[in-house]
């Protein structure tokens, strides 16, 4: 089941990368209400918060053997990453016009 955990970490890091790219374009806003609640105001704060949460949540799910939840989160994260990628592409198309 470590494979699920690796996928979870990889998808979260991809999500972070795509989020940072999208935010740098200045055409896309962060959609996560948690980011606003925690007050992450810079890319560094967002990255530190996200990486901390990735490992905390991942460890809890692995040690409590919640593999089904981990699998569902991976599916959700894959959808979010795809959404972020589409938004980046669309934002850049708008920027070019």
C-alpha positions in Angstrom: 0.0 0.0 0.0 3.0 2.3 0.0 2.3 2.7 -3.8 -0.9 4.5 -2.9 1.0 6.8 -0.5 3.6 7.5 -3.1 0.9 8.4 -5.6 -0.7 10.6 -2.9 2.5 12.5 -2.4 3.2 12.8 -6.1 -0.2 14.1 -6.9 -0.1 16.6 -4.1 3.3 17.9 -5.2 2.0 18.2 -8.8 -1.0 20.1 -7.5 1.3 22.4 -5.6 3.5 23.0 -8.7 0.4 23.7 -10.9 -1.0 26.0 -8.2 2.2 28.0 -8.0 2.4 28.3 -11.8 -1.3 29.3 -12.0 -0.9 31.9 -9.2 2.2 33.3 -10.9 0.1 33.9 -14.1 -2.0 36.4 -12.1 -5.0 35.3 -14.0 -6.1 32.5 -11.7 -6.9 32.7 -8.0 -6.4 29.9 -5.3 -9.7 28.1 -4.9 -8.9 26.4 -1.6 -10.7 28.0 1.4 -8.1 26.4 3.7 -5.3 28.5 2.1 -7.3 31.7 3.0 -8.2 30.4 6.5 -4.5 29.7 7.3 -3.4 33.0 5.9 -0.8 31.7 3.4 0.2 34.9 1.7 3.3 33.9 -0.3 4.4 31.0 -2.4 6.8 30.0 0.3 4.0 29.9 3.0 1.7 28.0 0.7 4.4 25.5 -0.2 5.4 24.9 3.4 1.8 24.5 4.5 1.0 22.2 1.6 4.1 20.0 2.0 3.4 19.7 5.8 -0.2 18.6 5.2 0.8 16.1 2.5 3.0 14.2 4.8 0.8 14.6 7.9 -2.3 13.3 6.2 -0.4 10.7 4.2 1.2 9.3 7.4 -2.1 9.2 9.3 -3.9 7.4 6.5 -1.1 4.8 6.0 -0.6 4.1 9.7 -4.4 3.8 10.3 -4.7 1.6 7.2 -7.3 3.9 5.6 -6.3 2.7 2.1 -9.8 3.2 0.6 -9.8 6.8 1.7 -6.3 7.2 0.3 -7.4 5.8 -3.0 -10.4 8.1 -3.2 -8.2 11.1 -2.3 -5.9 10.1 -5.2 -8.7 10.1 -7.6 -9.9 13.5 -6.4 -6.3 14.9 -6.6 -5.9 13.6 -10.1 -9.1 15.4 -11.1 -7.9 18.6 -9.4 -4.5 18.4 -11.1 -6.3 18.0 -14.5 -8.5 21.0 -13.7 -5.5 23.1 -12.7 -3.7 22.2 -15.9 -6.8 23.1 -18.0 -7.1 26.5 -16.1 -3.5 27.3 -16.7 -3.8 26.5 -20.5 -7.0 28.6 -20.7 -5.5 31.5 -18.7 -2.5 31.6 -21.1 -4.8 31.5 -24.1 -6.7 34.5 -22.8 -3.4 36.2 -22.0 -2.2 35.8 -25.6 -5.4 37.4 -27.0 
